[in-house]
């Protein structure tokens, strides 16, 4: 499964089973160009983080989002080669390993990869994250969906504001010459 299709699958599962207290909406733009990646990081991560941190600072709360986004950027740059590079693995070692399992242990140690439903695996994983890692009740999905819709509305308004601000700045710069 390619990286892009894996991301789409995970986003569709998160749309179906959202978390109750999202920090941001899940969104990924895949690019091989480092300059485009850097510009998009500034426009879609750094500027919104600065705006939200400014609002937090004015309201008397501790700003934290810019620091989090900076750490995420550094982590993304560190793993980008491994996450985005194509690697081909041969099946010979896996087949030899599966064939070396004794017949009486096949039921315990063998796994049929061909009949796996990856979407179902991702759904079960998302439910497990909600229950055991985030201590969220799975029966409160309606509240989680409402929070997700509010967060999408907030992010859409914020991105539109940033886009209009950038266009206005470019307009002012061009016509001030």
N, C-alpha and C positions, 0 to 999 in steps of 0.2 A: 504494500500500500504506500503510495507516494505521500510526502509530507503535507502537501496542500489538501489532498483528500482526507487525510487524518485530521487536520485542523477543522475542515468543514464538518466532519462527523462529530467531533467533540463539541463544536459550537451548537450543532443541532440537538445534541443530548443536553447541553446546558440550557438551551432554550426550552426544552421539555421539562427538565428538572432543575430549576434555578435555585440559587442559594438565597437565604433570607436577607442577608446583610452584604450586598455586593459593594465593593470599593469602586468599581468601574465596570463598564460594559465590556464583554470580551470582544476583541476585534484584532485581526491580524492582516497585515498587508505584506505579502511575500515579494521580495525583490532581491536581485543579485547585485544591484548597483549600490556601492557603499555611499555615494553622495546622496542618492535618493533616500536611502535608509536614514542617513544623518538628518536630512531636511525634514523628513516625516517624523522622526523622533522629536525634533524641536517643536514642530507644529502641533503634533498630536499628543505629546507626552509632557514636554517641558513647559510650554506656555500654559496649558490647562492646569498643571501642577502649581505653577507660580500664581495663577489667578486664584485657585482654591486656597492655597496657603495664605495669600493676602487677605482673603475673606476670613479665614480662621484667625489670623493675627489681629485683624480689626475687631473681631467678635470676642477676643480675649482667650482664644484657645491656642494650643501649641501647634505651630505649623509643622507638618511631617511629610507631606506628599512629595515635595521636591526632592528631599533626601531619598525617599523610597524610589522615585523614578530614576534618580541618578544611579542608585545601586542596581536597579533592574537593567539599565542601559549597559553598565559595566558587565553584568552577568551575561546579558545577551551577546555582547561582543566577544566574551570569553568562549562561549559555547557555539557561536554561529557557524564556525567551520564544521563542527561535528554534526550540527543539526541540519545544515543545508547542503552538505556535500553528498553526492551519490556514491554509495558503496555497494559492491556486489559481493554477496556471500554465497559460496557453493553449498549445495545440499549434501555433499558426499559425507562430511563428518557427522551431520545430523542423522543421516540414514544409517551410517555405520553404528552410531550410538544407539539408535532405536532398535537396530537388528541385534545388538549385543545384550539386550534385556532378556533374561531367562523367561521361558514360557509361563512359569508359575508366578512371575512378578509382573506380567504385562498389565493386569488389571490395576495394580497399584501405581505403576511408574510410566505407563504409556499414555500418550495423549493424542487424540485424533485431531490434527490441525485443520483438516479439510472440512470438517463439519462445524467449526467454530463460528459463532455469530459475533462479530466484533462490536456491532452496535449494542447488542444485549450485554456484552462484557462491559462496555463503557457506561451503560445505564446502571448496572449493578455497582460499578465503581463509584459513580456519582452519588448514588443512594448511600453507599458505605461512607463516603466523605461527609455527606450531610449528617448521618447518624453518629458516626464514631469520632470524626475529627472536629467537626464544627458543633456537635451536640444540638443539631436542629431536628425538629420533629417532622417526619416525612408526611404526616397528615396535614401539615400547614402549607401545602403547595400553593393554595390560592393566595395566601399572604405573600409568599415568595414571588409569585407571578406579578402581583400588584407592585411590589418593590422593584422588580425588574423593569416593568413598564415605566415607573417613575424615574428610574435611573436612565433609561433610554431617552426619555423626554428631556431630562436635565442635560445629558451629554449632547443631544442634538442641538439644544438651545446654546450651549457653551461653544460647540464647534462652529455653529452659524455665526455667533458673535465674534469669534476669533477670525473667521474667514472674512466677515464684513470689515473688521478692524484692519486686517492686512490689506484688503482692497482699498480702503479709505486712505491708509498710509501711502500706498503706491500712487494713488490718484493725487494726493497732496504733494508728493515728491515730484511727480511728473509735471504737474501744472505750476509748481513753484519755481521751476527752472526758467 
